[in-house]
Amino acid sequence: MENGWLILSIIALFFLSMYAYCYGTTNYAVWKEEKDRQRKVAEAQEKEQRIKAEMAERQKLRDEKYKMANARSLEIQKELKRLEKQKQHV
C-alpha cells in the first residue's frame, strides 16, 4: 500500500509538472510578444522624436537664411534709394 501512494504521488507530480510547463510556456510567449511590442512602440516614438527634432533644426536654419536674405534685400533697397537720391541731386 505504501508503494501505491508513492506511485500515485509520482504520477500526480508528473501531471502537475506537465500542466505547469504548458501554462508557463504559453505565458512566456505572451510575455515575450508584449515585450517586443513595447520595444517596437518605444523605438517608433524615439524615431518620431528624432525626426521632429531634425525638422525643427531644419526649420530654424531656413528661418535664419530667410532673415539674412530679407535683411540683405532691405539693405540693397536702401542703397538703391540712396543712389537714386544722390543721382537726383547731381
Beta strands, then each sheet from edge to edge (+ up, - down):
end
